[in-house]
Amino acid sequence: MAWIQIRLNSTDKKAEKISDYLQEIGAVSVTFVDSQDTPIFEPLPGETRLWGNTDIIALFDAKTDMKQIVNLLKNEGHFSVDSAYKIEQIEDKDWEREWMDNFHPMQFGKRLWICPSWREIPDKNAVNVLLDPGLAFGTGTHPTTALCLEWLDSLDLAGKTVIDFGCGSGILAIAALKLGAKSAVGIDIDPQAITASRNNAEQNGVSERLRLFLSADTPPELKADIVIANILAGPLKELYPVIDSLVKPQGLLGLSGILESQALSVCDTYSQTFFLDPVTEREEWCRITGKLKL
Ligand SMILES: C[S@@+](CC[C@H](N)C(=O)[O-])C[C@H]1O[C@@H](n2cnc3c(N)ncnc32)[C@H](O)[C@@H]1O
Protein backbone atom coordinates (compact mmCIF):
# COMPACT_ATOMS: atom_id res chain seq x y z
CA MET A 1 0.00 0.00 0.00
CA ALA A 2 1.29 3.49 -0.85
CA TRP A 3 0.95 6.68 1.14
CA ILE A 4 1.53 10.37 0.55
CA GLN A 5 3.70 12.23 2.98
CA ILE A 6 4.01 15.97 3.42
CA ARG A 7 6.99 17.39 5.24
CA LEU A 8 7.19 20.97 6.47
CA ASN A 9 9.33 22.90 8.88
CA SER A 10 8.03 24.84 11.86
CA THR A 11 9.14 26.54 15.04
CA ASP A 12 8.93 24.24 18.07
CA LYS A 13 6.16 26.41 19.53
CA LYS A 14 3.89 26.07 16.52
CA ALA A 15 4.56 22.40 15.78
CA GLU A 16 1.93 20.95 18.15
CA LYS A 17 -0.77 23.23 16.76
CA ILE A 18 0.07 22.27 13.17
CA SER A 19 0.17 18.59 14.13
CA ASP A 20 -3.32 18.83 15.69
CA TYR A 21 -4.62 20.52 12.56
CA LEU A 22 -3.05 17.92 10.24
CA GLN A 23 -4.79 15.18 12.21
CA GLU A 24 -8.10 17.08 12.04
CA ILE A 25 -7.86 17.19 8.24
CA GLY A 26 -7.12 13.50 7.86
CA ALA A 27 -3.45 12.72 8.54
CA VAL A 28 -3.18 9.14 9.76
CA SER A 29 0.06 9.93 11.55
CA VAL A 30 2.14 12.97 12.38
CA THR A 31 5.76 12.75 13.49
CA PHE A 32 8.19 15.42 14.68
CA VAL A 33 11.86 15.34 13.85
CA ASP A 34 14.40 17.74 15.30
CA SER A 35 15.64 19.36 12.12
CA GLN A 36 18.96 20.40 13.74
CA ASP A 37 20.05 16.85 14.50
CA THR A 38 19.02 14.98 11.41
CA PRO A 39 21.16 15.51 8.34
CA ILE A 40 18.66 13.61 6.19
CA PHE A 41 16.27 16.48 6.78
CA GLU A 42 18.43 19.28 5.46
CA PRO A 43 16.55 22.50 4.65
CA LEU A 44 14.62 22.15 1.43
CA PRO A 45 15.64 24.25 -1.59
CA GLY A 46 14.43 27.79 -0.98
CA GLU A 47 13.71 27.16 2.71
CA THR A 48 15.17 29.58 5.28
CA ARG A 49 15.15 28.42 8.87
CA LEU A 50 15.30 31.42 11.10
CA TRP A 51 14.74 29.41 14.26
CA GLY A 52 16.11 25.96 13.25
CA ASN A 53 13.82 23.47 15.00
CA THR A 54 11.21 20.91 13.97
CA ASP A 55 10.29 19.06 10.82
CA ILE A 56 6.70 17.87 10.81
CA ILE A 57 6.02 14.77 8.76
CA ALA A 58 2.38 13.89 8.13
CA LEU A 59 1.14 10.80 6.37
CA PHE A 60 -2.04 10.73 4.31
CA ASP A 61 -3.86 8.04 2.38
CA ALA A 62 -2.51 7.89 -1.21
CA LYS A 63 -5.86 9.10 -2.61
CA THR A 64 -5.74 12.37 -0.67
CA ASP A 65 -5.87 15.60 -2.69
CA MET A 66 -2.62 17.15 -1.42
CA LYS A 67 -3.27 20.47 -3.19
CA GLN A 68 -6.32 20.82 -0.99
CA ILE A 69 -4.28 19.93 2.13
CA VAL A 70 -1.70 22.59 1.28
CA ASN A 71 -4.45 25.16 0.70
CA LEU A 72 -6.08 24.31 4.02
CA LEU A 73 -2.74 24.73 5.81
CA LYS A 74 -2.19 28.09 4.13
CA ASN A 75 -5.74 29.29 4.80
CA GLU A 76 -5.35 28.43 8.50
CA GLY A 77 -2.11 30.45 8.57
CA HIS A 78 -0.01 27.37 9.38
CA PHE A 79 2.49 28.30 6.75
CA SER A 80 2.85 31.18 4.38
CA VAL A 81 2.31 31.09 0.62
CA ASP A 82 6.04 30.82 -0.14
CA SER A 83 6.95 28.35 2.64
CA ALA A 84 8.86 25.32 1.47
CA TYR A 85 7.31 21.90 1.82
CA LYS A 86 7.87 18.54 0.26
CA ILE A 87 5.28 16.01 -0.81
CA GLU A 88 6.31 12.48 -1.67
CA GLN A 89 4.77 9.11 -2.30
CA ILE A 90 6.14 6.48 0.07
CA GLU A 91 5.75 2.77 0.61
CA ASP A 92 4.46 1.17 3.79
CA LYS A 93 7.84 -0.10 4.85
CA ASP A 94 9.45 3.36 4.69
CA TRP A 95 6.70 4.84 6.81
CA GLU A 96 7.00 2.03 9.33
CA ARG A 97 10.75 2.53 9.59
CA GLU A 98 10.30 6.24 10.18
CA TRP A 99 7.79 5.59 12.95
CA MET A 100 10.13 3.07 14.53
CA ASP A 101 12.90 5.67 14.72
CA ASN A 102 10.66 8.28 16.30
CA PHE A 103 8.44 6.33 18.68
CA HIS A 104 9.66 5.78 22.25
CA PRO A 105 8.14 4.47 25.52
CA MET A 106 6.06 7.16 27.26
CA GLN A 107 4.88 7.34 30.88
CA PHE A 108 1.38 8.51 31.83
CA GLY A 109 0.62 9.28 35.46
CA LYS A 110 2.33 7.15 38.11
CA ARG A 111 1.90 3.58 36.93
CA LEU A 112 1.23 3.49 33.23
CA TRP A 113 3.64 3.21 30.28
CA ILE A 114 2.87 2.88 26.57
CA CYS A 115 5.77 1.01 24.93
CA PRO A 116 6.42 0.21 21.27
CA SER A 117 7.14 -3.51 20.95
CA TRP A 118 10.61 -3.01 19.45
CA ARG A 119 11.91 -0.91 22.37
CA GLU A 120 13.18 -2.12 25.73
CA ILE A 121 10.59 -1.71 28.50
CA PRO A 122 11.99 0.95 30.85
CA ASP A 123 10.22 -0.29 34.03
CA LYS A 124 9.21 -3.96 34.14
CA ASN A 125 7.23 -3.39 37.38
CA ALA A 126 5.06 -0.67 35.81
CA VAL A 127 1.76 -1.24 34.00
CA ASN A 128 3.05 -1.61 30.45
CA VAL A 129 0.81 -1.43 27.39
CA LEU A 130 2.57 -2.67 24.26
CA LEU A 131 1.37 -0.62 21.36
CA ASP A 132 2.76 -0.09 17.89
CA PRO A 133 1.65 2.78 15.69
CA GLY A 134 -0.97 1.74 13.18
CA LEU A 135 -3.69 3.27 11.10
CA ALA A 136 -6.17 3.78 13.94
CA PHE A 137 -5.79 6.89 16.10
CA GLY A 138 -4.26 6.48 19.55
CA THR A 139 -0.60 6.01 20.41
CA GLY A 140 -0.36 8.35 23.38
CA THR A 141 1.54 11.05 21.49
CA HIS A 142 -1.55 13.26 21.12
CA PRO A 143 -2.36 15.45 24.15
CA THR A 144 -5.99 14.29 24.23
CA THR A 145 -4.99 10.62 24.50
CA ALA A 146 -2.39 11.55 27.11
CA LEU A 147 -5.02 13.38 29.18
CA CYS A 148 -7.28 10.31 29.08
CA LEU A 149 -4.46 7.90 29.97
CA GLU A 150 -3.46 10.05 32.94
CA TRP A 151 -7.05 10.13 34.16
CA LEU A 152 -7.36 6.34 33.91
CA ASP A 153 -4.06 5.96 35.78
CA SER A 154 -5.39 8.16 38.60
CA LEU A 155 -8.49 5.96 39.16
CA ASP A 156 -8.92 2.79 41.17
CA LEU A 157 -10.20 0.58 38.36
CA ALA A 158 -10.11 -2.73 40.24
CA GLY A 159 -13.25 -4.71 39.42
CA LYS A 160 -14.75 -1.87 37.35
CA THR A 161 -16.30 -2.01 33.88
CA VAL A 162 -15.16 0.54 31.28
CA ILE A 163 -16.50 1.76 27.93
CA ASP A 164 -14.04 3.37 25.52
CA PHE A 165 -16.31 5.30 23.13
CA GLY A 166 -14.36 6.09 19.94
CA CYS A 167 -11.72 3.48 20.76
CA GLY A 168 -9.40 4.01 17.74
CA SER A 169 -6.39 1.78 18.45
CA GLY A 170 -8.07 0.58 21.67
CA ILE A 171 -5.37 2.27 23.71
CA LEU A 172 -7.68 3.54 26.47
CA ALA A 173 -9.65 0.31 26.88
CA ILE A 174 -6.45 -1.76 26.93
CA ALA A 175 -4.80 0.62 29.42
CA ALA A 176 -7.91 0.41 31.64
CA LEU A 177 -7.80 -3.40 31.56
CA LYS A 178 -4.11 -3.49 32.39
CA LEU A 179 -4.72 -1.02 35.22
CA GLY A 180 -7.14 -3.53 36.78
CA ALA A 181 -10.56 -3.03 35.18
CA LYS A 182 -12.66 -6.20 35.18
CA SER A 183 -13.84 -5.82 31.58
CA ALA A 184 -14.05 -3.21 28.85
CA VAL A 185 -16.03 -2.41 25.73
CA GLY A 186 -14.60 -0.51 22.77
CA ILE A 187 -16.95 1.22 20.34
CA ASP A 188 -16.07 2.97 17.07
CA ILE A 189 -17.68 3.96 13.78
CA ASP A 190 -14.58 2.88 11.86
CA PRO A 191 -14.11 -0.86 11.15
CA GLN A 192 -10.35 -0.29 10.96
CA ALA A 193 -10.43 0.84 14.61
CA ILE A 194 -12.20 -2.37 15.62
CA THR A 195 -9.55 -4.47 13.87
CA ALA A 196 -6.69 -2.44 15.37
CA SER A 197 -8.21 -2.65 18.88
CA ARG A 198 -8.63 -6.41 18.54
CA ASN A 199 -5.00 -6.87 17.44
CA ASN A 200 -3.67 -4.58 20.15
CA ALA A 201 -5.75 -6.33 22.82
CA GLU A 202 -4.32 -9.68 21.70
CA GLN A 203 -0.79 -8.31 21.83
CA ASN A 204 -1.46 -7.25 25.44
CA GLY A 205 -3.16 -10.48 26.51
CA VAL A 206 -6.45 -8.76 27.39
CA SER A 207 -8.64 -9.76 24.43
CA GLU A 208 -10.83 -12.07 26.56
CA ARG A 209 -11.90 -9.09 28.69
CA LEU A 210 -12.48 -6.67 25.77
CA ARG A 211 -15.64 -6.66 23.65
CA LEU A 212 -15.66 -4.52 20.51
CA PHE A 213 -18.63 -3.08 18.63
CA LEU A 214 -19.20 -0.89 15.64
CA SER A 215 -21.42 1.99 16.88
CA ALA A 216 -24.44 0.70 14.95
CA ASP A 217 -24.17 -2.73 16.63
CA THR A 218 -23.84 -1.53 20.22
CA PRO A 219 -26.14 -3.59 22.51
CA PRO A 220 -29.07 -1.43 23.70
CA GLU A 221 -28.71 -2.01 27.46
CA LEU A 222 -24.94 -1.48 27.59
CA LYS A 223 -23.69 0.40 30.69
CA ALA A 224 -20.36 0.71 32.53
CA ASP A 225 -18.91 2.12 35.74
CA ILE A 226 -16.57 4.34 33.74
CA VAL A 227 -17.12 5.78 30.26
CA ILE A 228 -14.33 7.53 28.42
CA ALA A 229 -14.72 9.26 25.05
CA ASN A 230 -11.94 11.07 23.23
CA ILE A 231 -13.74 12.29 20.12
CA LEU A 232 -14.28 15.99 19.29
CA ALA A 233 -16.46 18.64 20.93
CA GLY A 234 -19.14 18.62 18.18
CA PRO A 235 -19.78 14.85 18.21
CA LEU A 236 -19.51 14.76 22.02
CA LYS A 237 -22.34 17.28 22.29
CA GLU A 238 -24.45 15.49 19.68
CA LEU A 239 -23.79 12.14 21.36
CA TYR A 240 -24.69 13.39 24.85
CA PRO A 241 -27.89 11.29 25.14
CA VAL A 242 -26.04 8.16 23.99
CA ILE A 243 -22.97 8.68 26.19
CA ASP A 244 -25.11 9.67 29.18
CA SER A 245 -27.12 6.45 28.85
CA LEU A 246 -23.94 4.34 28.92
CA VAL A 247 -22.92 5.46 32.43
CA LYS A 248 -24.12 3.40 35.42
CA PRO A 249 -25.63 5.26 38.40
CA GLN A 250 -22.82 7.05 40.30
CA GLY A 251 -20.53 6.15 37.39
CA LEU A 252 -17.64 8.26 36.11
CA LEU A 253 -17.26 10.04 32.78
CA GLY A 254 -14.08 11.27 31.03
CA LEU A 255 -14.26 13.34 27.85
CA SER A 256 -11.47 14.70 25.67
CA GLY A 257 -10.82 15.89 22.12
CA ILE A 258 -12.16 19.28 23.22
CA LEU A 259 -10.37 22.54 22.51
CA GLU A 260 -10.09 25.01 25.41
CA SER A 261 -12.46 27.38 23.62
CA GLN A 262 -15.10 24.62 23.40
CA ALA A 263 -14.91 23.39 26.99
CA LEU A 264 -17.64 25.66 28.36
CA SER A 265 -20.28 24.54 25.90
CA VAL A 266 -19.44 20.83 26.40
CA CYS A 267 -19.62 21.39 30.18
CA ASP A 268 -23.02 23.09 29.74
CA THR A 269 -24.34 20.02 27.95
CA TYR A 270 -22.97 17.38 30.32
CA SER A 271 -23.64 19.28 33.57
CA GLN A 272 -27.32 18.50 33.05
CA THR A 273 -26.71 15.04 34.50
CA PHE A 274 -23.09 15.04 35.75
CA PHE A 275 -21.29 16.73 38.64
CA LEU A 276 -18.23 17.98 36.75
CA ASP A 277 -14.68 18.40 38.09
CA PRO A 278 -12.51 21.40 37.15
CA VAL A 279 -11.40 21.16 33.51
CA THR A 280 -7.82 19.93 32.90
CA GLU A 281 -5.95 21.62 30.04
CA ARG A 282 -2.97 20.57 27.92
CA GLU A 283 -1.63 22.39 24.85
CA GLU A 284 -5.01 23.94 23.94
CA TRP A 285 -6.83 20.65 24.54
CA CYS A 286 -9.04 19.80 27.51
CA ARG A 287 -10.25 16.90 29.55
CA ILE A 288 -13.62 17.07 31.26
CA THR A 289 -14.41 14.53 33.99
CA GLY A 290 -17.39 14.04 36.23
CA LYS A 291 -19.75 11.75 38.10
CA LEU A 292 -23.32 10.90 37.17
CA LYS A 293 -25.72 12.72 39.51
CA LEU A 294 -28.16 9.83 39.95
C1 LIG B 1 -9.38 10.95 18.49
S1 LIG B 1 -9.68 9.29 18.13
C2 LIG B 1 -9.48 8.59 19.77
C3 LIG B 1 -8.85 7.25 19.76
C4 LIG B 1 -8.44 6.75 21.15
N1 LIG B 1 -9.59 6.49 21.98
C5 LIG B 1 -7.53 7.75 21.85
O1 LIG B 1 -7.91 8.31 22.87
O2 LIG B 1 -6.42 7.98 21.35
C6 LIG B 1 -11.42 9.31 17.93
C7 LIG B 1 -12.02 7.99 17.51
O3 LIG B 1 -13.44 8.15 17.59
C8 LIG B 1 -14.05 7.53 16.48
N2 LIG B 1 -15.35 8.18 16.30
C9 LIG B 1 -15.62 9.38 15.75
N3 LIG B 1 -16.95 9.63 15.78
C10 LIG B 1 -17.53 8.55 16.38
C11 LIG B 1 -18.88 8.20 16.69
N4 LIG B 1 -19.89 8.99 16.39
N5 LIG B 1 -19.11 7.02 17.30
C12 LIG B 1 -18.08 6.19 17.60
N6 LIG B 1 -16.79 6.46 17.31
C13 LIG B 1 -16.52 7.63 16.71
C14 LIG B 1 -13.06 7.72 15.35
O4 LIG B 1 -13.26 6.75 14.33
C15 LIG B 1 -11.72 7.56 16.08
O5 LIG B 1 -11.27 6.24 16.06
The ligand as a Gaussian input file, in Angstrom:
#p B3LYP/6-31G(d) Opt

LIG

0 1
 C       -9.382000      10.952000      18.490000
 S       -9.680000       9.291000      18.135000
 C       -9.475000       8.594000      19.768000
 C       -8.849000       7.254000      19.763000
 C       -8.436000       6.746000      21.153000
 N       -9.592000       6.491000      21.982000
 C       -7.526000       7.751000      21.846000
 O       -7.915000       8.310000      22.873000
 O       -6.423000       7.982000      21.349000
 C      -11.423000       9.308000      17.928000
 C      -12.024000       7.988000      17.507000
 O      -13.443000       8.146000      17.587000
 C      -14.048000       7.526000      16.482000
 N      -15.348000       8.178000      16.296000
 C      -15.619000       9.380000      15.747000
 N      -16.946000       9.627000      15.777000
 C      -17.532000       8.550000      16.375000
 C      -18.881000       8.197000      16.687000
 N      -19.890000       8.995000      16.387000
 N      -19.109000       7.022000      17.302000
 C      -18.081000       6.186000      17.597000
 N      -16.789000       6.459000      17.312000
 C      -16.520000       7.629000      16.710000
 C      -13.061000       7.718000      15.354000
 O      -13.255000       6.750000      14.331000
 C      -11.725000       7.563000      16.083000
 O      -11.273000       6.237000      16.059000

